[in-house]
Amino acid sequence: MLSAKNIFKVTYPVFLTLLVQNIINVTDTAFLGRVSEVALGGSAIGGVYFLAIFVIGFGFSQGTQIIIGRRNGEGKYAEVGPIFNNGMFFILLLSAFFLIFSWLFNADIMKYLVSSDHIYQASLEYLDWRKWSFIFAFINVMFRGMFVGVTNTSVLTGSAVITATVNVVLDYALIFGHWGFPEMGIAGAALASVIAEAASTVFLIVYTFLHHDFQKYQLYSIKKIDFKLIRQILELSVFIMFQFFISISTWFMFFIFIERMGERPLAATNIGRSLYVLLMIPGSALATTVSTMVSNLIGADRKHDVIPFIHRMLGVVVVLVTPLMVFTFFFPELFAQIYTNDPGLVAASIPVMKVVSIAMIFCAVGSILFHSISGTGNTKTAFIIEFVTLFFYLSYVYYTAIMNPQPVYIVWMSEFVYWSVLGIGAYFYLRKGNWQKKVL
């Protein structure tokens, strides 16, 4: 299980999935950067708002993934299907709730938080379409959690390629009105994302239904709704859900604070965010692998291998991301020009992108350490560490953006605060905590 081949086998499809999915983000930002700064800013606010709700479903799928990983490590393959099926039932209810919630309250929430009328209208135009993605995106993350949990992630590659291809093609058609399609601008970007997510959902359902390797898990052997099992998943997931929601909500507030600095700082921040998320891919892919490997190791009664495995992965991730950090730090204008052809916006984005490039190292190391805690099943501890970290993070952002306004790249240095506190807290818990006594 700990061989380089097995680690690569699990990590590579996750890496490719994240890469292809972030092509969507890059494409949206690059296309909208050529529409207007308002469209770019509106998609930033709307996109992070959508993400803040989406990660609640993603957090639930992570809890499901941890339990599936544990059962897979124990060799109890027939128990994977009931866990997945009952989890899917719950997450569909959750997605329906958030769809209705968004329909009713998005306008009021945006009106309260956004100061610019132009950004307010643009964010609503984006969210009017994007909210429909909750159904498909929640289904997709449940499939992803199952595939990662059983360490069979190759199917995610096909799913990601379909999602990215559909999104890129429809972005071009719907944002600018090519090939006879209406010119929808920011709404076109949102609609393209919805259709791309739906295409991925269809692919995942058909693939797992037809592929014989998944029959041993009994994914489609639905006998009854097991509320006791759903409660067990929730007991593990709830802290991950709150943790992710608070984390992304804090990031949403980061964008709200930046929005009060003006439309150009917000546009530059969206460009920085797009590059940052792209550069986070190697660390995020390895962190996902570490989480499921830790869960599988504990399930196989190899707890003594956990800490050495984590140390090994920390070395690997530093080697992977350092060349990227150096290249993006010294040539930020090459990346900025992908997103916009406005010289002023390019100049405003470069300091942000330099900060982002260095923050990537902190992010990669912190992600490995923090996801390791989730892999042990100690999601309550992970939530506490995240909550404490976000207090320091938000305090720094509020001070530098509102109380004592600084250039936007100074505000972005909050990433150093976030990942340093998170990583240190996670490391000390892994070395001194009682995670070995956790039973799932």
TILUM-885384 format. One line per 2 residues: number of its first residue (from 1); their letters; for each residue y, x, z of C-alpha. Coordinates in steps of 0.5 Angstrom, whole numbers, plus 2048, in hexadecimal, padded with zeros to 3 digits. Each point is the difference from the previous one (the first is absolute). Last residue first. Example, Ala and Ser with C-alpha at 12.3 -4.5 7.8 and 13.67 -1.06 7.14 Angstrom:
% residues 2
2> sa> 7FE:81B:80E ~ 7F9:7FE:802
% end
This chain:
% residues 440
440> lv> 808:7E2:81B ~ 7FF:804:806
438> kk> 806:805:802 ~ 7FD:806:805
436> qw> 802:806:7FB ~ 807:7FD:800
434> ng> 801:802:807 ~ 807:804:7FE
432> kr> 801:808:801 ~ 800:803:7FA
430> ly> 800:7FA:7FB ~ 806:7FD:805
428> fy> 804:807:7FF ~ 7FF:800:7F9
426> ag> 802:7F9:7FF ~ 807:801:804
424> ig> 801:806:7FC ~ 7FF:7FD:7FA
422> lv> 804:7FA:801 ~ 806:803:803
420> sw> 801:805:7FB ~ 7FE:7FB:7FA
418> yv> 806:7FC:802 ~ 805:805:802
416> fe> 7FF:804:7FA ~ 801:7F9:7FC
414> sm> 806:7FF:803 ~ 803:805:7FC
412> wv> 801:7FA:7FB ~ 807:7FF:804
410> iy> 802:807:7FE ~ 7FF:7FF:7F9
408> vp> 804:7F9:800 ~ 806:804:802
406> qp> 802:7FF:808 ~ 803:7F9:803
404> nm> 801:801:808 ~ 7FE:7F9:802
402> ia> 7FD:7FD:7FA ~ 7FC:805:7FC
400> ty> 7FF:806:804 ~ 7FF:7FD:807
398> yv> 7FC:7FA:7FD ~ 7FB:804:7FD
396> ys> 7FF:805:806 ~ 7FF:7FA:804
394> ly> 7FB:7FD:7FB ~ 7FC:806:800
392> ff> 800:801:808 ~ 7FE:7F9:801
390> lt> 7FB:801:7FA ~ 7FC:805:803
388> vf> 7FF:7FC:807 ~ 7FD:7FA:7FC
386> ei> 7FC:805:7FC ~ 7FD:803:806
384> if> 7FF:7F9:803 ~ 7FD:7FE:7F9
382> at> 7FB:805:800 ~ 7FE:800:807
380> kt> 7FE:7F8:7FF ~ 7FC:802:7F9
378> ng> 7FB:804:804 ~ 7FB:7FF:7FB
376> tg> 7FE:808:7FF ~ 803:7FF:7F8
374> si> 806:7FD:803 ~ 801:807:804
372> sh> 7FF:804:7FA ~ 805:7FC:7FC
370> fl> 805:803:804 ~ 7FE:807:800
368> is> 7FF:800:7F8 ~ 807:7FC:7FF
366> gv> 804:805:804 ~ 7FE:806:7FC
364> ac> 801:7FD:7FA ~ 807:7FD:802
362> fi> 802:806:803 ~ 7FF:804:7F9
360> ma> 803:7FA:7FC ~ 807:801:804
358> is> 801:806:7FD ~ 800:7FD:7F9
356> vv> 804:7FA:803 ~ 806:804:802
354> km> 800:803:7F9 ~ 800:7F9:7FD
352> vp> 806:7FD:805 ~ 804:806:7FE
350> is> 7FE:7FF:7F8 ~ 802:7F8:800
348> aa> 807:800:800 ~ 801:805:7FA
346> vl> 7FB:7FC:7FC ~ 804:7F9:802
344> gp> 806:804:7FD ~ 7FD:802:7FA
342> dn> 7FD:7F9:7FE ~ 7FA:801:7FC
340> ty> 7FB:7FD:806 ~ 7F9:801:803
338> iq> 7FD:805:7FC ~ 806:804:800
336> af> 800:801:808 ~ 7F9:803:7FF
334> le> 803:806:7FC ~ 806:800:804
332> pf> 7FB:802:806 ~ 7FE:807:7FD
330> ff> 800:804:806 ~ 7FE:7FB:806
328> tf> 7FB:7FD:7FB ~ 7FD:806:7FE
326> vm> 7FF:803:807 ~ 7FE:7F9:803
324> lp> 7FA:7FF:7FB ~ 7FE:807:801
322> tv> 7FF:7FF:807 ~ 7FD:7F9:800
320> lv> 7F9:803:7FE ~ 7FF:806:805
318> vv> 803:7FC:806 ~ 7FB:7FA:7FE
316> vg> 7FA:805:800 ~ 802:803:807
314> lm> 801:7F9:803 ~ 7F9:7FE:7FE
312> rh> 7FD:806:803 ~ 803:7FE:807
310> if> 7FE:7F9:7FF ~ 7F9:802:7FF
308> pi> 800:805:806 ~ 802:7FA:804
306> vd> 7FB:7FB:7FD ~ 7FA:804:800
304> hk> 7FE:7FF:808 ~ 800:7F9:7FF
302> rd> 7FA:800:7FB ~ 7FC:7FA:802
300> ag> 800:7FD:7F9 ~ 805:7FB:802
298> il> 804:805:803 ~ 800:804:7F9
296> ns> 801:7F9:7FC ~ 806:7FF:804
294> vm> 803:807:7FF ~ 7FE:800:7F9
292> ts> 804:7F9:7FF ~ 806:802:803
290> vt> 800:807:7FD ~ 7FF:7FD:7F9
288> ta> 806:7FC:801 ~ 804:806:802
286> la> 7FE:804:7FA ~ 802:7FB:7FC
284> sg> 807:7FF:803 ~ 801:808:801
282> pi> 7FF:800:7F8 ~ 804:7FA:7FF
280> ml> 806:802:804 ~ 804:803:7FA
278> lv> 800:7F9:7FC ~ 802:7FC:806
276> yl> 806:805:801 ~ 802:800:7F9
274> sr> 801:7F9:800 ~ 803:800:807
272> gi> 805:805:7FD ~ 802:7FC:7FA
270> nt> 801:7FA:805 ~ 804:804:804
268> aa> 805:802:7FA ~ 800:7F8:7FF
266> lp> 802:7FF:807 ~ 805:806:800
264> re> 803:7FD:7FA ~ 801:7F9:802
262> gm> 803:801:806 ~ 800:803:808
260> re> 7FE:7F9:802 ~ 7FA:800:7FB
258> if> 7FD:807:804 ~ 800:7FC:807
256> if> 7FC:7FA:7FC ~ 7FB:806:7FD
254> fm> 7FF:803:807 ~ 7FF:7F9:802
252> fw> 7FA:7FF:7FB ~ 7FD:806:803
250> ts> 800:7FD:807 ~ 7FD:7FA:7FD
248> is> 7FB:805:7FC ~ 7FE:803:807
246> if> 800:7FA:804 ~ 7FC:7FD:7FB
244> fq> 7FB:805:800 ~ 7FF:801:807
242> fm> 800:7F8:801 ~ 7FA:800:7FB
240> if> 7FD:806:803 ~ 800:7FD:807
238> vs> 7FD:7FA:7FD ~ 7FA:803:7FC
236> le> 7FB:802:806 ~ 801:7F9:804
234> li> 801:7FD:7F9 ~ 7F9:802:7FD
232> qr> 7FD:7FE:807 ~ 803:7F9:7FF
230> il> 7FE:800:7F9 ~ 7F9:801:802
228> kf> 800:7FB:806 ~ 803:7FB:7FA
226> di> 7FA:801:7FC ~ 801:7FB:7FA
224> kk> 7F9:7FE:7FD ~ 7FB:803:7FB
222> is> 804:804:7FB ~ 7FB:805:7FC
220> yl> 805:802:7FC ~ 801:807:803
218> qy> 7F9:801:801 ~ 801:807:802
216> kq> 7F9:802:7FC ~ 803:7FD:7FA
214> fd> 805:805:7FF ~ 7FD:805:7FC
212> hh> 7FE:7FA:7FB ~ 807:7FF:7FD
210> lf> 801:7F9:7FD ~ 803:7FD:806
208> ty> 804:806:803 ~ 803:801:7F9
206> vi> 802:7F9:7FE ~ 803:7FF:807
204> lf> 804:807:7FF ~ 802:7FF:7F9
202> vt> 803:7F9:801 ~ 804:803:806
200> sa> 803:806:7FC ~ 802:7FB:7FB
198> ae> 804:7FC:805 ~ 803:806:803
196> ai> 803:801:7F9 ~ 802:7F9:7FF
194> vs> 804:800:807 ~ 803:807:7FE
192> al> 802:7FE:7F9 ~ 804:7FA:803
190> aa> 804:805:805 ~ 802:804:7FB
188> ga> 802:7FA:7FB ~ 804:7FE:806
186> ig> 804:806:800 ~ 802:7FF:7F9
184> me> 7FD:7FA:7FD ~ 801:801:7F8
182> pf> 7FC:7FB:7FD ~ 7F9:802:7FD
180> gw> 800:801:7F8 ~ 7FE:807:800
178> hg> 805:803:804 ~ 804:7FC:805
176> fi> 803:806:805 ~ 7FD:7FE:806
174> la> 7FA:7FC:7FD ~ 7FD:804:7FB
172> yd> 801:807:803 ~ 7FE:7FE:807
170> lv> 7FA:7FC:7FD ~ 7FD:806:7FD
168> vn> 801:804:806 ~ 7FD:7FB:804
166> vt> 7FA:7FF:7FC ~ 7FF:807:7FF
164> at> 801:801:808 ~ 7FB:7FB:802
162> iv> 7FB:801:7FB ~ 800:808:802
160> as> 800:7FE:808 ~ 7FA:7FB:7FF
158> gt> 7FC:805:7FC ~ 801:806:805
156> lv> 7FF:7FB:806 ~ 7F9:800:7FD
154> st> 7FE:807:802 ~ 801:7FF:807
152> nt> 7F9:7FF:803 ~ 801:803:807
150> vg> 7FE:7FA:803 ~ 806:7FF:804
148> vf> 804:802:7FA ~ 7FD:7FA:7FC
146> mg> 801:7FB:805 ~ 807:802:802
144> rf> 802:800:7F8 ~ 7FD:7F9:7FF
142> mv> 804:7FD:806 ~ 806:804:7FD
140> ni> 7FF:7FC:7FA ~ 7FF:7F9:803
138> fa> 807:801:803 ~ 803:803:7FA
136> fi> 7FE:7FA:7FC ~ 803:7FA:805
134> fs> 806:804:802 ~ 802:801:7F9
132> wk> 803:7F9:800 ~ 806:803:804
130> rw> 802:805:7FA ~ 803:7FA:7FC
128> dl> 805:7FD:804 ~ 800:807:804
126> ye> 804:803:7FA ~ 805:7FB:7FF
124> ls> 801:800:807 ~ 801:807:800
122> aq> 805:800:7FB ~ 804:7FA:803
120> yi> 801:804:806 ~ 801:807:7FD
118> hd> 806:7FC:7FC ~ 803:7FD:806
116> ss> 800:806:804 ~ 7FF:800:808
114> vl> 7F8:7FF:800 ~ 7FD:7FE:807
112> yk> 802:7F9:801 ~ 800:7FD:7F9
110> mi> 7F9:804:7FF ~ 7FD:7FC:805
108> da> 803:7FA:7FE ~ 7FE:800:7F9
106> nf> 7F9:803:802 ~ 7FE:7FA:805
104> lw> 7FD:7FA:7FC ~ 7FC:803:7FA
102> sf> 7FF:807:804 ~ 7FC:7FC:806
100> il> 7FC:7FC:7FB ~ 7FE:806:7FD
98> ff> 7FF:803:807 ~ 7FB:7FB:802
96> as> 7FC:800:7F9 ~ 7FF:807:801
94> ll> 7FE:800:807 ~ 7FB:7FA:7FE
92> li> 7FD:805:7FB ~ 800:805:805
90> ff> 7FB:7FC:805 ~ 7FB:7FE:7FA
88> mg> 800:807:7FE ~ 7FE:803:807
86> nn> 7FB:7FB:800 ~ 7FD:802:7FA
84> fi> 801:808:801 ~ 7FD:800:807
82> pg> 7FA:7FB:7FD ~ 7FF:805:7FB
80> ve> 800:807:804 ~ 7FA:7FD:805
78> ay> 7FB:801:7FA ~ 802:807:800
76> kg> 7FE:802:807 ~ 7FF:808:7FF
74> eg> 804:802:806 ~ 805:803:7FC
72> nr> 801:7FA:7FC ~ 801:7FC:806
70> rg> 805:805:802 ~ 803:800:7F9
68> ii> 800:7F8:800 ~ 804:800:807
66> iq> 805:805:7FE ~ 801:7FC:7F9
64> tg> 801:7F9:803 ~ 805:803:805
62> qs> 804:803:7FA ~ 7FF:7F9:7FC
60> fg> 804:7FD:806 ~ 805:806:7FF
58> fg> 801:7FE:7F9 ~ 801:7F9:801
56> iv> 806:802:805 ~ 802:805:7FB
54> fi> 802:7FB:7FB ~ 805:7FD:805
52> al> 804:807:800 ~ 7FE:801:7F9
50> fy> 804:7FA:7FD ~ 806:802:804
48> vg> 800:807:7FE ~ 7FF:7FD:7F9
46> gi> 806:7FB:800 ~ 805:805:803
44> as> 7FE:806:7FB ~ 800:7FB:7FB
42> gg> 807:7FD:801 ~ 802:808:800
40> la> 7FD:801:7FA ~ 803:7FA:7FD
38> ve> 807:801:803 ~ 800:807:7FD
36> sv> 7FF:7FD:7F9 ~ 7FB:7FF:7FA
34> rg> 7FE:807:7FF ~ 7FE:802:807
32> lf> 7FC:7F9:800 ~ 7FB:804:7FB
30> at> 7FF:806:804 ~ 7FF:7FC:806
28> dt> 7FB:7FC:7FE ~ 7FD:805:7FC
26> vn> 800:805:806 ~ 7FD:7FA:805
24> ii> 7FB:7FE:7FA ~ 7FE:808:7FF
22> nq> 7FF:7FF:808 ~ 7FA:7FC:7FF
20> vl> 7FD:805:7FB ~ 801:806:805
18> lt> 7FD:7FC:806 ~ 7FA:7FE:7FC
16> lf> 7FF:807:7FE ~ 800:802:807
14> vp> 7FC:7FB:802 ~ 7FB:802:7FB
12> yt> 800:807:801 ~ 800:800:808
10> vk> 7F9:7FD:800 ~ 7FC:804:7FB
8> fi> 805:806:803 ~ 7FD:7FF:807
6> nk> 7F9:800:7FD ~ 801:806:7FC
4> as> 803:804:806 ~ 7FA:7FF:804
2> lm> 802:7FC:807 ~ 7FB:7FA:7FE
% end
